[in-house]
Amino acid sequence: MRFTLEFHDSEVRDIATDGTTVRLRFAAASVRDADGARGWLPGVTLALADATLAGDPSHAFGKLAEGHLRHDGHDIARPALPATLSGRIELTLRFANGTQLAAHAGALALAAADGARFAEDLSC
């Protein structure tokens, strides 16, 4: 099933760096399904290749207050999940705890773990 990711309200488990790879693991990604229903999807990973990161990833966890993604100069408000992009990638994140990160990369891969189950948001 295909989804779109909404950075706002997503919960980040952690961010790991390995050389020029930056990997965000979401505890619960805020997503919309193909019908537009909002919900949560665990086990989502956003990986950036050929990346540089500005900010301290050790405090980059918890709820996202906002996030912005640009691909080759174009804003992508809700990236498709799964997705693979190559080109000029810019990602900025602001966490509810005040931590801010900015990354520039040459490629992005967004994927959900096998068996990840969508849980619809039932809030009023």
Long-range contacts (C-beta under 8 A, 24 or more apart in sequence): 1-33, 1-34, 1-118, 2-33, 2-34, 2-80, 2-81, 2-82, 3-31, 3-32, 3-33, 3-34, 3-41, 3-80, 3-81, 3-112, 3-118, 4-31, 4-32, 4-78, 4-79, 4-80, 4-81, 5-29, 5-30, 5-31, 5-44, 5-46, 5-78, 5-79, 5-80, 5-81, 5-110, 6-30, 6-31, 6-32, 6-38, 6-78, 7-64, 7-66, 7-67, 7-68, 7-69, 7-93, 8-64, 8-65, 8-66, 8-67, 9-63, 9-64, 10-63, 10-64, 10-67, 11-62, 11-63, 11-64, 12-60, 12-61, 12-62, 12-63, 12-64, 12-93, 12-95, 13-61, 14-57, 14-60, 14-61, 15-57, 15-60, 15-61, 15-101, 16-57, 17-53, 17-57, 20-49, 20-50, 20-51, 20-52, 21-47, 21-48, 21-49, 21-51, 22-47, 22-48, 22-51, 22-53, 22-57, 22-103, 22-105, 23-47, 23-48, 29-81, 29-112, 31-81, 31-118, 32-78, 33-118, 33-120, 37-120, 37-121, 38-120, 38-121, 39-118, 39-119, 39-120, 39-121, 40-118, 40-119, 40-121, 41-81, 41-112, 41-116, 41-117, 41-118, 41-119, 42-113, 42-116, 42-117, 43-112, 43-113, 43-115, 43-116, 44-81, 44-110, 44-111, 44-112, 44-113, 44-116, 45-109, 45-110, 45-111, 45-112, 45-113, 46-91, 46-108, 46-109, 46-110, 47-108, 47-109, 47-110, 47-111, 48-89, 48-91, 48-103, 48-105, 48-107, 48-108, 49-105, 49-106, 49-107, 49-108, 49-109, 50-105, 50-106, 50-107, 51-89, 51-103, 51-104, 51-105, 51-106, 52-103, 52-104, 52-105, 53-101, 53-102, 53-103, 54-101, 54-102, 54-103, 55-99, 55-100, 55-101, 55-102, 56-99, 56-101, 57-101, 59-95, 59-97, 59-99, 60-93, 60-95, 60-99, 60-101, 61-95, 61-97, 62-95, 62-96, 62-97, 63-95, 63-96, 63-97, 64-93, 64-94, 64-95, 64-96, 65-94, 65-95, 65-96, 66-93, 66-94, 67-91, 67-92, 67-93, 67-94, 68-92, 69-108, 71-108, 79-108, 79-110, 80-110, 81-110, 81-111, 81-112, 82-109, 82-110, 82-111, 82-112, 83-108, 83-109, 83-110, 84-108, 84-109, 84-110
